[in-house]
């Protein structure tokens, strides 16, 4: 038998779920939002040489 109580198992699942959601948020931010923001920044940057930057 397991030495963990039901409450300890539930707390472990809650902690794993929180870590999963934090990982998903980090993946979404660094994998999707940041590249799109950088692309928009590059396209909208001021270029004094008529687009030949």
N, CA and C atoms as an extended XYZ file, in Angstrom:
159
Properties=species:S:1:pos:R:3:atomname:S:1:resname:S:1:resid:I:1 pbc="F F F"
N         0.827       -1.197        0.000 N   UNK     1
C         0.000        0.000        0.000 CA  UNK     1
C         0.865        1.251        0.000 C   UNK     1
N         0.288        2.324       -0.462 N   UNK     2
C         0.993        3.596       -0.504 CA  UNK     2
C         1.015        4.230        0.878 C   UNK     2
N         2.094        4.916        1.181 N   UNK     3
C         2.201        5.561        2.484 CA  UNK     3
C         1.616        6.967        2.478 C   UNK     3
N         1.136        7.435        1.322 N   UNK     4
C         0.557        8.765        1.239 CA  UNK     4
C        -0.935        8.718        1.556 C   UNK     4
N        -1.400        9.729        2.265 N   UNK     5
C        -2.827        9.813        2.551 CA  UNK     5
C        -3.557       10.377        1.343 C   UNK     5
N        -4.855       10.311        1.394 N   UNK     6
C        -5.660       10.834        0.287 CA  UNK     6
C        -5.437       12.329        0.112 C   UNK     6
N        -5.361       13.052        1.206 N   UNK     7
C        -5.131       14.507        1.139 CA  UNK     7
C        -3.778       14.824        0.499 C   UNK     7
N        -2.756       14.062        0.843 N   UNK     8
C        -1.434       14.286        0.254 CA  UNK     8
C        -1.447       14.002       -1.248 C   UNK     8
N        -2.172       12.963       -1.654 N   UNK     9
C        -2.280       12.653       -3.081 CA  UNK     9
C        -3.010       13.768       -3.829 C   UNK     9
N        -4.073       14.291       -3.223 N   UNK    10
C        -4.814       15.383       -3.856 CA  UNK    10
C        -3.950       16.639       -3.968 C   UNK    10
N        -3.188       16.946       -2.931 N   UNK    11
C        -2.297       18.116       -2.978 CA  UNK    11
C        -1.224       17.927       -4.046 C   UNK    11
N        -0.737       16.715       -4.190 N   UNK    12
C         0.237       16.427       -5.236 CA  UNK    12
C        -0.343       16.657       -6.624 C   UNK    12
N        -1.594       16.231       -6.818 N   UNK    13
C        -2.244       16.453       -8.108 CA  UNK    13
C        -2.473       17.936       -8.375 C   UNK    13
N        -2.834       18.682       -7.339 N   UNK    14
C        -3.022       20.127       -7.498 CA  UNK    14
C        -1.709       20.779       -7.882 C   UNK    14
N        -0.632       20.406       -7.227 N   UNK    15
C         0.684       20.979       -7.530 CA  UNK    15
C         1.097       20.630       -8.957 C   UNK    15
N         0.878       19.379       -9.373 N   UNK    16
C         1.203       18.987      -10.752 CA  UNK    16
C         0.373       19.770      -11.764 C   UNK    16
N        -0.897       19.995      -11.461 N   UNK    17
C        -1.756       20.756      -12.372 CA  UNK    17
C        -1.275       22.197      -12.483 C   UNK    17
N        -0.891       22.800      -11.361 N   UNK    18
C        -0.392       24.181      -11.384 CA  UNK    18
C         0.896       24.255      -12.191 C   UNK    18
N         1.808       23.311      -11.993 N   UNK    19
C         3.055       23.300      -12.760 CA  UNK    19
C         2.783       23.114      -14.254 C   UNK    19
N         1.826       22.270      -14.590 N   UNK    20
C         1.460       22.069      -15.990 CA  UNK    20
C         0.922       23.359      -16.596 C   UNK    20
N         0.055       24.047      -15.872 N   UNK    21
C        -0.513       25.295      -16.390 CA  UNK    21
C         0.553       26.382      -16.518 C   UNK    21
N         1.477       26.437      -15.572 N   UNK    22
C         2.578       27.407      -15.686 CA  UNK    22
C         3.454       27.091      -16.898 C   UNK    22
N         3.729       25.816      -17.116 N   UNK    23
C         4.506       25.422      -18.289 CA  UNK    23
C         3.784       25.745      -19.584 C   UNK    23
N         2.484       25.532      -19.607 N   UNK    24
C         1.691       25.854      -20.787 CA  UNK    24
C         1.675       27.356      -21.050 C   UNK    24
N         1.577       28.142      -19.982 N   UNK    25
C         1.595       29.596      -20.135 CA  UNK    25
C         2.955       30.064      -20.651 C   UNK    25
N         4.039       29.498      -20.122 N   UNK    26
C         5.378       29.871      -20.585 CA  UNK    26
C         5.572       29.479      -22.046 C   UNK    26
N         5.108       28.294      -22.430 N   UNK    27
C         5.212       27.860      -23.823 CA  UNK    27
C         4.432       28.804      -24.742 C   UNK    27
N         3.232       29.159      -24.312 N   UNK    28
C         2.405       30.047      -25.130 CA  UNK    28
C         3.063       31.408      -25.282 C   UNK    28
N         3.612       31.931      -24.201 N   UNK    29
C         4.224       33.256      -24.248 CA  UNK    29
C         5.480       33.252      -25.113 C   UNK    29
N         6.397       32.335      -24.830 N   UNK    30
C         7.676       32.342      -25.537 CA  UNK    30
C         7.594       31.696      -26.917 C   UNK    30
N         6.622       30.841      -27.150 N   UNK    31
C         6.525       30.167      -28.436 CA  UNK    31
C         5.598       30.832      -29.419 C   UNK    31
N         4.631       31.585      -28.915 N   UNK    32
C         3.628       32.170      -29.806 CA  UNK    32
C         3.620       33.689      -29.722 C   UNK    32
N         3.462       34.243      -28.533 N   UNK    33
C         3.294       35.688      -28.391 CA  UNK    33
C         4.581       36.452      -28.710 C   UNK    33
N         5.695       36.044      -28.139 N   UNK    34
C         6.942       36.788      -28.323 CA  UNK    34
C         7.394       36.827      -29.789 C   UNK    34
N         7.405       35.692      -30.520 N   UNK    35
C         7.790       35.784      -31.938 CA  UNK    35
C         6.851       36.675      -32.749 C   UNK    35
N         5.552       36.612      -32.463 N   UNK    36
C         4.607       37.465      -33.188 CA  UNK    36
C         4.833       38.926      -32.851 C   UNK    36
N         5.103       39.224      -31.599 N   UNK    37
C         5.361       40.608      -31.199 CA  UNK    37
C         6.644       41.126      -31.845 C   UNK    37
N         7.666       40.284      -31.907 N   UNK    38
C         8.924       40.710      -32.533 CA  UNK    38
C         8.726       40.932      -34.039 C   UNK    38
N         7.935       40.089      -34.670 N   UNK    39
C         7.671       40.260      -36.098 CA  UNK    39
C         6.923       41.566      -36.349 C   UNK    39
N         5.939       41.858      -35.512 N   UNK    40
C         5.207       43.115      -35.649 CA  UNK    40
C         6.124       44.308      -35.386 C   UNK    40
N         7.024       44.179      -34.426 N   UNK    41
C         7.962       45.256      -34.128 CA  UNK    41
C         8.886       45.507      -35.317 C   UNK    41
N         9.376       44.437      -35.927 N   UNK    42
C        10.275       44.592      -37.081 CA  UNK    42
C         9.555       45.237      -38.258 C   UNK    42
N         8.296       44.878      -38.467 N   UNK    43
C         7.553       45.429      -39.590 CA  UNK    43
C         7.189       46.890      -39.371 C   UNK    43
N         6.995       47.270      -38.118 N   UNK    44
C         6.551       48.634      -37.850 CA  UNK    44
C         7.694       49.558      -37.442 C   UNK    44
N         8.917       49.083      -37.450 N   UNK    45
C        10.046       49.918      -37.065 CA  UNK    45
C        10.272       51.019      -38.094 C   UNK    45
N        10.690       52.141      -37.609 N   UNK    46
C        10.959       53.286      -38.471 CA  UNK    46
C        12.207       53.029      -39.291 C   UNK    46
N        12.140       53.298      -40.583 N   UNK    47
C        13.268       53.111      -41.471 CA  UNK    47
C        13.446       54.372      -42.298 C   UNK    47
N        14.494       55.159      -42.060 N   UNK    48
C        14.682       56.415      -42.784 CA  UNK    48
C        15.175       56.227      -44.220 C   UNK    48
N        15.484       55.003      -44.636 N   UNK    49
C        16.044       54.760      -45.972 CA  UNK    49
C        15.004       54.199      -46.928 C   UNK    49
N        13.754       54.596      -46.778 N   UNK    50
C        12.680       54.184      -47.680 CA  UNK    50
C        12.529       52.665      -47.775 C   UNK    50
N        12.563       51.993      -46.620 N   UNK    51
C        12.355       50.550      -46.593 CA  UNK    51
C        13.551       49.720      -46.945 C   UNK    51
N        14.740       50.299      -47.029 N   UNK    52
C        15.937       49.536      -47.380 CA  UNK    52
C        16.807       49.291      -46.165 C   UNK    52
N        16.188       49.017      -45.035 N   UNK    53
C        16.936       48.790      -43.791 CA  UNK    53
C        17.225       47.323      -43.605 C   UNK    53
